[in-house]
Amino acid sequence: MVQEVGISSETAPVVRRPEGTFRIDITFEGTRDAKVRDRHTRVRVTLPSTLAAQLWHQLGEQLEDWEKEAGGKPG
């Protein structure tokens, strides 16, 4: 069984690529949606660089034109 963890965050994820590697580390910090004692949560996802490129394209497909032009800032 897979546990789904939902978090809400108002800060941008931290993205790092360790020197000399073919992977991308993405770290999200936020508040966990579930009712637990400590809701502060950090989720780190490590992807091979090729999958990170696919994710970049998939994210771009989900954005509206104004979001692409404004860098995600309305107006």
C-alpha positions as CSV (number, residue, x, y, z in Angstrom):
1,M,0.0,0.0,0.0
2,V,1.3,3.4,-0.9
3,Q,0.9,6.3,1.5
4,E,0.1,9.6,-0.1
5,V,1.5,12.7,1.8
6,G,0.0,16.0,0.9
7,I,1.8,19.2,1.9
8,S,1.0,22.9,1.3
9,S,3.9,25.3,0.7
10,E,4.3,29.0,0.0
11,T,8.0,28.7,-0.8
12,A,9.7,27.5,-3.9
13,P,11.3,24.0,-3.8
14,V,15.0,23.8,-3.5
15,V,16.6,22.2,-6.6
16,R,20.2,21.0,-6.6
17,R,22.3,18.9,-8.8
18,P,25.3,17.5,-7.0
19,E,28.5,18.1,-9.0
20,G,29.4,15.3,-11.4
21,T,26.1,13.4,-11.0
22,F,23.3,12.6,-13.4
23,R,20.6,13.3,-10.9
24,I,18.5,16.2,-9.7
25,D,17.4,16.6,-6.0
26,I,14.2,18.5,-5.4
27,T,13.2,19.4,-1.8
28,F,9.8,20.6,-0.8
29,E,9.1,22.1,2.7
30,G,5.7,22.9,4.0
31,T,2.8,21.9,6.3
32,R,1.4,18.5,6.1
33,D,-2.3,18.2,5.3
34,A,-2.9,15.3,7.7
35,K,-3.7,15.7,11.3
36,V,-0.4,14.6,12.9
37,R,1.5,15.9,15.9
38,D,4.2,17.7,13.9
39,R,2.8,19.0,10.6
40,H,6.1,20.5,9.4
41,T,7.2,18.2,6.6
42,R,10.1,18.0,4.2
43,V,9.9,15.8,1.1
44,R,13.0,15.2,-1.0
45,V,12.7,13.7,-4.5
46,T,15.7,12.5,-6.4
47,L,15.3,12.0,-10.1
48,P,17.7,10.9,-12.9
49,S,18.4,14.0,-15.0
50,T,16.4,12.6,-17.9
51,L,13.3,12.2,-15.8
52,A,13.8,15.7,-14.4
53,A,13.7,17.0,-18.0
54,Q,10.5,15.1,-18.6
55,L,9.0,16.7,-15.5
56,W,10.0,20.1,-16.6
57,H,8.1,19.6,-19.9
58,Q,5.1,18.2,-18.1
59,L,5.0,21.2,-15.7
60,G,5.2,23.6,-18.6
61,E,2.3,21.9,-20.3
62,Q,0.1,22.6,-17.2
63,L,0.8,26.4,-17.1
64,E,-1.4,29.1,-18.6
65,D,0.3,31.5,-21.1
66,W,0.2,34.4,-18.6
67,E,1.9,32.2,-16.0
68,K,4.7,31.4,-18.4
69,E,5.2,35.0,-19.3
70,A,5.0,36.4,-15.8
71,G,7.0,33.6,-14.2
72,G,4.0,32.4,-12.2
73,K,3.0,35.9,-10.9
74,P,-0.6,37.0,-11.8
75,G,-1.1,40.4,-13.3
